[in-house]
């Protein structure tokens, strides 16, 4: 696995952009400079995210979503399994 999230990812299991192993690593999203925790789906190349529209649901019980346009950044919150974590900046300093 790479340390770059995919261009498009969804938390809906019925979506072709759903990927459980990537979601288990945790995805951080920054939209228009603010970190968001309520993102249902995102696309970096097309610059949009989908978020739930309150507590409203469709007739199948899935949350209704709204598409918001703007600058999107994504990153993994945890390293890949078997991968080494990035070294801390404090590791370079000698012990006192």
Buried (B, 14 or more C-beta within 10 A) or exposed (E): EEEEBBEBBBBBEEEEBBBEEBEEBEBBBEBEEEEBEEBBBBBBEEBBBBBBEEEEEEEEEEBEBEEBEEEBBBEBEEEEEEEEEEEEEEEEEEEE
